[in-house]
Structure formats: C-alpha cells, structure tokens
Amino acid sequence: MVGGVKDILVNGARSTTVRGPDGLGSWPARRARIDPHRPALVGPRGPVGYGGLAERVDRLAGALAAAGVRPGDRVAQLGVNAVEVLETFFAVWRLGAIAMPLNHRLAGPEIRYMLDDAGATFVVFSPDAAGLAAHADGPRLEVGADYESAIATSPGLAGPPVVTLDEPALLLYTSGTTGRPKGAVLTHGNLTWNTVNQLAHVDVLSTDRALCISPLFHCVGIGQITLPTLFKGGSVEPVAKVDPAAILARVGEVGITSFSGVPTMLQMMCEHPSFAAADLSSLRVVQYGGSPVPARVARAWMDRGVTLQQGFGMTEASPGVFMATREGSLDHPVSVGVPHFYTDVAMIDGDARVPLHAGPAEVAVRGPNVFAGYWGRSDAALDDGWFRTGDVLTVADDGWATVVDRVKDMYISGGENVYPAEVEAVLMRLPEVAGAAVIGVADATWGETGIGFVQPADGAQLDLDALRAHLQTHLARYKVPRRLVVTDRLPRTATGKIAKPALRAIAEENSQ
C-alpha cells in the first residue's frame, strides 16, 4: 500500500521509493511519525511494536527474495488469522509482489485451481493448513520454526523496488457461489483509497485497539478495520477463531475499541449468555456488512451503547461503497448509509446509468478504490470505469440506502418481482427464528414460486402455520413462499453469508 501502511512500517528505519505523479520521477517516501515502540500487532506471544514489525517485515522480504520471489510474483497464503499473515502481506508488498490469501476452509482441488489460475510461485502457510499447502508445486514456508528461522537469518531486503499506485497488491478470489471463482486484482491505489474512504467515514484513532475477526482472505478483514487502524498508528489483534464468549471477554480485558464482522457473528455474540454481563465500555464502534442484521440484533448492541455502522461493498471495491455514519446509525439501524466520500455511485436503468433515486434498482460503482479487473480474464469487468455490483438498493428521501437483494436472487412470480431479502427480514423479526433464506424455484403455473428455509433458535419449536400467518400479515400474498422448510442448519460461505446455491441444489434434488 504505497504512501500508506507500507511506508508507516518503515517508520524512519529506511525509506521506500515511490513513483512520482505524471512521470515526474521518484522520491523517498515521507517517514511516518509513529512511535516505533507503540504496539502495531498483537498475537499470542504478545505485542509487536511498529519498529519491530518494520524489522521483521524487511527480513521476511529478504528471505522471500532469496527464495526466488520477484516483483509481480503471486505469493499465496493459507491459514487462520494471525500476526504472521499480516507480516507476510507487508513483506510481499515491500518486494513489489502480489499477496494472494486463500480461503483455508476450501477443499484441496479448489485450492489447486486457484494456485494454478494465478500461477502462484510461493506459499506461506500455517500448520493448520499444511494439507492444503501440499497442493502447491512450488516452494513453501511454514509458519513456526522455519518461518522464524527465515526471519532471524535474513539480512533484510537490499534496495526495495519502486512500486506505483497502479501496481497489483492483492489477488482475492471471489467466493465462487456461481461457476469458477475469479481473482479480483486490487492495486496499491485501491487499498490506499479504500483506507482514505474508511477514515472519512469512521473515527479511527491512534489509540485504537481493534480486533481483526473477519478472515484475512476476505476484503473486509483487510480493508475495513485492519489497514485503517494501522494507518493511524493503532494496534490490531488478529483473531484465529470466532468464539463469541472469548471475543466478548477480550473486549473487556484489554479495552478493545472496534472490530468488524458479518451479521452472523453479531447475532451469535448478542445471543450468548455472557453478552449481558460483558464489559463493552471501551467498544466504540462495530462495523458489519454482507447482509443486514435483524433489527432486534442491532437494537441489542445499541442498547449496550455500541454504535453499529453497516457498510455495503464487495471485493471488487476494496470493499467500501456505502457506509452508515456514526451520527445517523441509531435512527437507521439496518441501513447501509450513504456513499463513501471518494466513490461515485449510480443506478442502472435499462442500459443507462442514472443518479441515485428511490429505486429499487441495481447499483454501479466507480472510483479509485474500484479494482483493476479479474486476473487473467479478457472479459471486460468495467464499463468506462464503472462496475455493476449486481445488488439492488433503495434510497430514502434523506439519502440513506438499504440493500434489497442480489439481482440474481430476485425471482418473478405471476409477473411480480419478489426480493427474497424482504421476505427473510420479516421472518427474522420472530425471536424463535435464528436464520432464514428464501429462493425461487420453477413453477408451471406462476413461472416461479418461493421456498423458505427457516432455522429455529436454540430450544424453539416452529409452527409453520404461525410462520405463514406472520408472513401474510406483513407481505403481499405473492411474496409469501409456497413452501416453508424447517432446517437445523443453513449452509453458509466462509464469510458467514447463506450459500443459496446449496439451497437451490437441495430444492432441485427434492423436486425430482
């Protein structure tokens, strides 16, 4: 991240050369004014100060260079959130190479596909992902004794290369919920401008202590809390496993001020028995995205004095597009807020892009945080710089937006558009419902009809007739699913989103 976190890590020990604008040559980057003794990252072995982190990153970059990693190479990373993951990112960027964190919850063939698709030349992995790392053909470095030995014996990186804002920094593979996953290429400029957008929207302080809960193979884990906090000189503590009780306890133990997550995490925490007694006095803000939280979940956090700021974005936007403001979030508990400062948004009307209006309509985004395209794909992902998000939003009179649904999730029943997220939100109002997902399936009479999958809360018994009556009270009849199915568990992606393709497959199997 040129001009941002990477240069902060240098911290006066040495300069990073950055390319000047408009071909005006290059100059040493300005040295950050951050105390080298302040904690930057916190792990099981304790804090790592900014000065110590700069030294470790430089030595790791030297070790990777000695192993043959060159500018532009793709360095894959496999494993749970850890200090070493972020050290690897910074070392790879210092080399001018491309960091490629992969979802360690995938199967071996899926990992192999991504490694081959990107042409990865090196893999850094933690012991928990050793089996997956075995699918790589090239050299590997395991976090632990080998990793620490490489840092200890490396002389550091001599003469770091020039890195420009336009050069790739991250290669993040999309979840692949439809078809093969694609690698979104995020440049140093994309990460820098997303950080600026976050800082314009969220009050991040140099005294902040943030938890990195969202996985670092996902853009939220990197872009929403981690890089902005490090940019300001705060500290970040990666969390390897989402344990509601442990996270709530950690907030009070060390005075955590912020974290980001997905609605599933927030619901798990506020429904945990320890939530009511947890010390949340230090927690100023929780950011979340992926889907709206149920209103009751939002109120539970707000009643504890915690500000929730929902955002809307995607990997291709690094990830921020919209975000709620701190001042307005209380009055808009499930809104995604307003556009980020350095981001242009428009709505799709046929083949044209038009200004934001009431909607519902699909949203397109353009800005310096929007990605450079998909790795190795010739298909044009951008139209004059604009990226079609595939998400349908509505906009209230005060300018605050609400996500209605994905374009591909909408179905048409009897000529009427049905947005499953609207139906799911009504189901989630019931305290006995822990999760809900609605999909459209083919119907000989109506074209498509809905199937609603409902997960009961712990200890709850669901009455399908009562659920249907609840839906009919709050929704037009054509929006009420023809079938309701109770399930013990809803399939989810690695980031906590409900995996609707899996539900469609289940519905198709049951229809045969």
PEUR-V94888 format. One record per residue. N is the residue number from 0. SS is DSSP state (hx for helix, st for strand, lp for the rest). PSI is psi in whole degrees, -180 to 180 (NA if undefined). Layout:
# PEUR-V94888
n->N ss->SS psi->PSI
n->N ss->SS psi->PSI
This chain:
# PEUR-V94888
n->0 ss->lp psi->93
n->1 ss->lp psi->139
n->2 ss->lp psi->8
n->3 ss->lp psi->-122
n->4 ss->hx psi->-40
n->5 ss->hx psi->-41
n->6 ss->hx psi->-31
n->7 ss->hx psi->-39
n->8 ss->hx psi->-29
n->9 ss->hx psi->-44
n->10 ss->lp psi->41
n->11 ss->lp psi->-13
n->12 ss->lp psi->-35
n->13 ss->lp psi->165
n->14 ss->lp psi->150
n->15 ss->lp psi->132
n->16 ss->st psi->128
n->17 ss->st psi->150
n->18 ss->st psi->134
n->19 ss->lp psi->163
n->20 ss->hx psi->151
n->21 ss->hx psi->34
n->22 ss->hx psi->25
n->23 ss->lp psi->28
n->24 ss->lp psi->-157
n->25 ss->st psi->165
n->26 ss->st psi->159
n->27 ss->st psi->135
n->28 ss->lp psi->146
n->29 ss->lp psi->141
n->30 ss->lp psi->134
n->31 ss->lp psi->150
n->32 ss->lp psi->59
n->33 ss->lp psi->134
n->34 ss->lp psi->121
n->35 ss->lp psi->-15
n->36 ss->lp psi->-9
n->37 ss->lp psi->143
n->38 ss->st psi->132
n->39 ss->st psi->-53
n->40 ss->st psi->147
n->41 ss->st psi->126
n->42 ss->st psi->-174
n->43 ss->lp psi->-27
n->44 ss->lp psi->7
n->45 ss->st psi->-174
n->46 ss->st psi->152
n->47 ss->st psi->117
n->48 ss->st psi->165
n->49 ss->hx psi->-40
n->50 ss->hx psi->-45
n->51 ss->hx psi->-37
n->52 ss->hx psi->-42
n->53 ss->hx psi->-42
n->54 ss->hx psi->-44
n->55 ss->hx psi->-41
n->56 ss->hx psi->-43
n->57 ss->hx psi->-42
n->58 ss->hx psi->-40
n->59 ss->hx psi->-40
n->60 ss->hx psi->-40
n->61 ss->hx psi->-40
n->62 ss->hx psi->-41
n->63 ss->hx psi->-41
n->64 ss->hx psi->-41
n->65 ss->hx psi->-27
n->66 ss->lp psi->-1
n->67 ss->lp psi->1
n->68 ss->lp psi->131
n->69 ss->lp psi->164
n->70 ss->lp psi->136
n->71 ss->lp psi->-15
n->72 ss->lp psi->151
n->73 ss->st psi->121
n->74 ss->st psi->111
n->75 ss->st psi->152
n->76 ss->st psi->132
n->77 ss->st psi->130
n->78 ss->lp psi->170
n->79 ss->lp psi->165
n->80 ss->lp psi->132
n->81 ss->lp psi->162
n->82 ss->hx psi->-40
n->83 ss->hx psi->-28
n->84 ss->hx psi->-46
n->85 ss->hx psi->-37
n->86 ss->hx psi->-41
n->87 ss->hx psi->-45
n->88 ss->hx psi->-52
n->89 ss->hx psi->-38
n->90 ss->hx psi->-42
n->91 ss->hx psi->-43
n->92 ss->hx psi->-37
n->93 ss->hx psi->-29
n->94 ss->lp psi->-11
n->95 ss->lp psi->14
n->96 ss->lp psi->-177
n->97 ss->st psi->122
n->98 ss->st psi->138
n->99 ss->st psi->75
n->100 ss->st psi->135
n->101 ss->st psi->152
n->102 ss->lp psi->108
n->103 ss->lp psi->-1
n->104 ss->lp psi->-1
n->105 ss->lp psi->169
n->106 ss->lp psi->161
n->107 ss->hx psi->-48
n->108 ss->hx psi->-33
n->109 ss->hx psi->-42
n->110 ss->hx psi->-43
n->111 ss->hx psi->-40
n->112 ss->hx psi->-46
n->113 ss->hx psi->-42
n->114 ss->hx psi->-43
n->115 ss->hx psi->-41
n->116 ss->hx psi->-39
n->117 ss->hx psi->-15
n->118 ss->lp psi->43
n->119 ss->lp psi->137
n->120 ss->lp psi->-10
n->121 ss->st psi->148
n->122 ss->st psi->129
n->123 ss->st psi->129
n->124 ss->st psi->156
n->125 ss->lp psi->162
n->126 ss->hx psi->-32
n->127 ss->hx psi->-17
n->128 ss->hx psi->19
n->129 ss->hx psi->-38
n->130 ss->hx psi->-39
n->131 ss->hx psi->-39
n->132 ss->hx psi->-24
n->133 ss->lp psi->-15
n->134 ss->lp psi->-6
n->135 ss->lp psi->141
n->136 ss->lp psi->-30
n->137 ss->lp psi->-168
n->138 ss->st psi->152
n->139 ss->st psi->155
n->140 ss->st psi->120
n->141 ss->st psi->132
n->142 ss->lp psi->133
n->143 ss->lp psi->-137
n->144 ss->hx psi->-44
n->145 ss->hx psi->-42
n->146 ss->hx psi->-49
n->147 ss->hx psi->-35
n->148 ss->hx psi->-40
n->149 ss->hx psi->-40
n->150 ss->hx psi->-43
n->151 ss->hx psi->-35
n->152 ss->hx psi->-8
n->153 ss->lp psi->138
n->154 ss->lp psi->-4
n->155 ss->lp psi->180
n->156 ss->lp psi->119
n->157 ss->lp psi->122
n->158 ss->lp psi->70
n->159 ss->lp psi->144
n->160 ss->lp psi->161
n->161 ss->lp psi->131
n->162 ss->st psi->129
n->163 ss->lp psi->165
n->164 ss->lp psi->-27
n->165 ss->lp psi->-6
n->166 ss->lp psi->148
n->167 ss->st psi->140
n->168 ss->st psi->-42
n->169 ss->st psi->143
n->170 ss->st psi->106
n->171 ss->st psi->121
n->172 ss->st psi->131
n->173 ss->lp psi->164
n->174 ss->lp psi->-19
n->175 ss->lp psi->34
n->176 ss->lp psi->-20
n->177 ss->lp psi->121
n->178 ss->lp psi->-167
n->179 ss->lp psi->141
n->180 ss->lp psi->150
n->181 ss->lp psi->147
n->182 ss->st psi->114
n->183 ss->st psi->128
n->184 ss->st psi->114
n->185 ss->st psi->128
n->186 ss->st psi->171
n->187 ss->hx psi->-37
n->188 ss->hx psi->-40
n->189 ss->hx psi->-47
n->190 ss->hx psi->-39
n->191 ss->hx psi->-47
n->192 ss->hx psi->-32
n->193 ss->hx psi->-40
n->194 ss->hx psi->-43
n->195 ss->hx psi->-43
n->196 ss->hx psi->-42
n->197 ss->hx psi->-43
n->198 ss->hx psi->-27
n->199 ss->hx psi->-23
n->200 ss->hx psi->-27
n->201 ss->lp psi->138
n->202 ss->lp psi->93
n->203 ss->lp psi->133
n->204 ss->lp psi->159
n->205 ss->lp psi->-16
n->206 ss->lp psi->3
n->207 ss->lp psi->146
n->208 ss->st psi->105
n->209 ss->st psi->147
n->210 ss->st psi->135
n->211 ss->st psi->94
n->212 ss->lp psi->-44
n->213 ss->lp psi->142
n->214 ss->lp psi->143
n->215 ss->lp psi->-2
n->216 ss->lp psi->3
n->217 ss->lp psi->146
n->218 ss->hx psi->-31
n->219 ss->hx psi->-43
n->220 ss->hx psi->-35
n->221 ss->hx psi->-49
n->222 ss->hx psi->-23
n->223 ss->hx psi->-36
n->224 ss->hx psi->-48
n->225 ss->hx psi->-61
n->226 ss->hx psi->-42
n->227 ss->hx psi->-39
n->228 ss->hx psi->-43
n->229 ss->hx psi->-35
n->230 ss->hx psi->-38
n->231 ss->lp psi->-5
n->232 ss->lp psi->15
n->233 ss->lp psi->-172
n->234 ss->st psi->149
n->235 ss->st psi->131
n->236 ss->st psi->106
n->237 ss->st psi->141
n->238 ss->lp psi->121
n->239 ss->lp psi->-31
n->240 ss->lp psi->136
n->241 ss->lp psi->100
n->242 ss->lp psi->105
n->243 ss->hx psi->-46
n->244 ss->hx psi->-43
n->245 ss->hx psi->-40
n->246 ss->hx psi->-47
n->247 ss->hx psi->-40
n->248 ss->hx psi->-39
n->249 ss->hx psi->-35
n->250 ss->hx psi->-47
n->251 ss->hx psi->-33
n->252 ss->hx psi->-42
n->253 ss->hx psi->5
n->254 ss->lp psi->48
n->255 ss->lp psi->135
n->256 ss->lp psi->-21
n->257 ss->st psi->156
n->258 ss->st psi->167
n->259 ss->st psi->156
n->260 ss->st psi->-167
n->261 ss->st psi->162
n->262 ss->hx psi->-35
n->263 ss->hx psi->-43
n->264 ss->hx psi->-45
n->265 ss->hx psi->-38
n->266 ss->hx psi->-44
n->267 ss->hx psi->-39
n->268 ss->hx psi->-46
n->269 ss->hx psi->-19
n->270 ss->lp psi->-1
n->271 ss->lp psi->144
n->272 ss->lp psi->-25
n->273 ss->lp psi->-2
n->274 ss->lp psi->-45
n->275 ss->lp psi->-35
n->276 ss->lp psi->-5
n->277 ss->lp psi->142
n->278 ss->lp psi->103
n->279 ss->lp psi->18
n->280 ss->lp psi->-27
n->281 ss->lp psi->-16
n->282 ss->lp psi->105
n->283 ss->lp psi->-40
n->284 ss->st psi->142
n->285 ss->st psi->123
n->286 ss->st psi->145
n->287 ss->st psi->164
n->288 ss->st psi->-174
n->289 ss->lp psi->-41
n->290 ss->lp psi->160
n->291 ss->lp psi->148
n->292 ss->lp psi->152
n->293 ss->lp psi->146
n->294 ss->hx psi->-36
n->295 ss->hx psi->-32
n->296 ss->hx psi->-44
n->297 ss->hx psi->-43
n->298 ss->hx psi->-35
n->299 ss->hx psi->-42
n->300 ss->hx psi->-43
n->301 ss->hx psi->-34
n->302 ss->hx psi->-20
n->303 ss->lp psi->7
n->304 ss->lp psi->14
n->305 ss->lp psi->128
n->306 ss->st psi->126
n->307 ss->st psi->129
n->308 ss->st psi->105
n->309 ss->st psi->140
n->310 ss->st psi->161
n->311 ss->st psi->131
n->312 ss->st psi->-165
n->313 ss->st psi->164
n->314 ss->hx psi->-42
n->315 ss->hx psi->-11
n->316 ss->hx psi->12
n->317 ss->lp psi->11
n->318 ss->st psi->0
n->319 ss->st psi->134
n->320 ss->st psi->-54
n->321 ss->st psi->156
n->322 ss->st psi->143
n->323 ss->lp psi->147
n->324 ss->lp psi->155
n->325 ss->lp psi->-42
n->326 ss->lp psi->-30
n->327 ss->lp psi->-5
n->328 ss->lp psi->-32
n->329 ss->lp psi->-38
n->330 ss->lp psi->-11
n->331 ss->lp psi->67
n->332 ss->lp psi->-22
n->333 ss->lp psi->20
n->334 ss->lp psi->150
n->335 ss->lp psi->1
n->336 ss->st psi->-139
n->337 ss->st psi->164
n->338 ss->st psi->149
n->339 ss->lp psi->156
n->340 ss->lp psi->-48
n->341 ss->lp psi->47
n->342 ss->st psi->131
n->343 ss->st psi->136
n->344 ss->st psi->150
n->345 ss->st psi->166
n->346 ss->st psi->150
n->347 ss->st psi->124
n->348 ss->st psi->96
n->349 ss->lp psi->-119
n->350 ss->lp psi->4
n->351 ss->st psi->155
n->352 ss->st psi->129
n->353 ss->st psi->161
n->354 ss->lp psi->160
n->355 ss->lp psi->138
n->356 ss->lp psi->-173
n->357 ss->lp psi->-37
n->358 ss->st psi->-161
n->359 ss->st psi->146
n->360 ss->st psi->156
n->361 ss->st psi->145
n->362 ss->st psi->141
n->363 ss->st psi->153
n->364 ss->st psi->146
n->365 ss->st psi->145
n->366 ss->st psi->172
n->367 ss->lp psi->-9
n->368 ss->lp psi->-6
n->369 ss->lp psi->137
n->370 ss->lp psi->172
n->371 ss->lp psi->-6
n->372 ss->lp psi->-177
n->373 ss->st psi->140
n->374 ss->lp psi->125
n->375 ss->lp psi->14
n->376 ss->lp psi->132
n->377 ss->lp psi->-16
n->378 ss->lp psi->138
n->379 ss->lp psi->114
n->380 ss->lp psi->-21
n->381 ss->lp psi->145
n->382 ss->st psi->103
n->383 ss->lp psi->38
n->384 ss->lp psi->-9
n->385 ss->st psi->139
n->386 ss->st psi->125
n->387 ss->st psi->121
n->388 ss->st psi->-26
n->389 ss->st psi->5
n->390 ss->st psi->139
n->391 ss->st psi->128
n->392 ss->st psi->157
n->393 ss->st psi->156
n->394 ss->st psi->125
n->395 ss->lp psi->171
n->396 ss->lp psi->-29
n->397 ss->lp psi->4
n->398 ss->lp psi->-4
n->399 ss->lp psi->135
n->400 ss->st psi->155
n->401 ss->st psi->134
n->402 ss->st psi->127
n->403 ss->st psi->-51
n->404 ss->st psi->176
n->405 ss->st psi->144
n->406 ss->hx psi->-44
n->407 ss->hx psi->-17
n->408 ss->hx psi->-20
n->409 ss->lp psi->142
n->410 ss->st psi->162
n->411 ss->st psi->118
n->412 ss->st psi->115
n->413 ss->lp psi->33
n->414 ss->lp psi->0
n->415 ss->st psi->136
n->416 ss->st psi->132
n->417 ss->st psi->124
n->418 ss->lp psi->108
n->419 ss->hx psi->-35
n->420 ss->hx psi->-33
n->421 ss->hx psi->-43
n->422 ss->hx psi->-42
n->423 ss->hx psi->-39
n->424 ss->hx psi->-37
n->425 ss->hx psi->-41
n->426 ss->hx psi->-39
n->427 ss->lp psi->-7
n->428 ss->lp psi->-22
n->429 ss->lp psi->128
n->430 ss->lp psi->-23
n->431 ss->lp psi->-1
n->432 ss->st psi->120
n->433 ss->st psi->-24
n->434 ss->st psi->152
n->435 ss->st psi->144
n->436 ss->st psi->134
n->437 ss->st psi->134
n->438 ss->st psi->157
n->439 ss->st psi->139
n->440 ss->st psi->157
n->441 ss->st psi->143
n->442 ss->st psi->131
n->443 ss->lp psi->-29
n->444 ss->lp psi->-48
n->445 ss->lp psi->1
n->446 ss->st psi->-59
n->447 ss->st psi->149
n->448 ss->st psi->170
n->449 ss->st psi->149
n->450 ss->st psi->128
n->451 ss->st psi->122
n->452 ss->st psi->127
n->453 ss->st psi->129
n->454 ss->st psi->123
n->455 ss->st psi->152
n->456 ss->lp psi->160
n->457 ss->lp psi->126
n->458 ss->lp psi->-2
n->459 ss->lp psi->148
n->460 ss->lp psi->126
n->461 ss->lp psi->132
n->462 ss->lp psi->110
n->463 ss->hx psi->-36
n->464 ss->hx psi->-40
n->465 ss->hx psi->-39
n->466 ss->hx psi->-44
n->467 ss->hx psi->-41
n->468 ss->hx psi->-40
n->469 ss->hx psi->-44
n->470 ss->hx psi->-43
n->471 ss->hx psi->-24
n->472 ss->hx psi->-32
n->473 ss->hx psi->-8
n->474 ss->lp psi->156
n->475 ss->lp psi->150
n->476 ss->hx psi->-37
n->477 ss->hx psi->-17
n->478 ss->hx psi->-16
n->479 ss->lp psi->125
n->480 ss->lp psi->142
n->481 ss->lp psi->-30
n->482 ss->st psi->142
n->483 ss->st psi->133
n->484 ss->st psi->126
n->485 ss->st psi->132
n->486 ss->lp psi->145
n->487 ss->lp psi->-27
n->488 ss->lp psi->136
n->489 ss->lp psi->131
n->490 ss->lp psi->139
n->491 ss->st psi->155
n->492 ss->lp psi->178
n->493 ss->lp psi->-24
n->494 ss->lp psi->9
n->495 ss->lp psi->-4
n->496 ss->lp psi->147
n->497 ss->st psi->130
n->498 ss->lp psi->89
n->499 ss->hx psi->-32
n->500 ss->hx psi->-36
n->501 ss->hx psi->-38
n->502 ss->hx psi->-37
n->503 ss->hx psi->-38
n->504 ss->hx psi->-41
n->505 ss->hx psi->-45
n->506 ss->hx psi->-39
n->507 ss->hx psi->-41
n->508 ss->hx psi->-40
n->509 ss->hx psi->-18
n->510 ss->hx psi->-12
n->511 ss->lp psi->NA
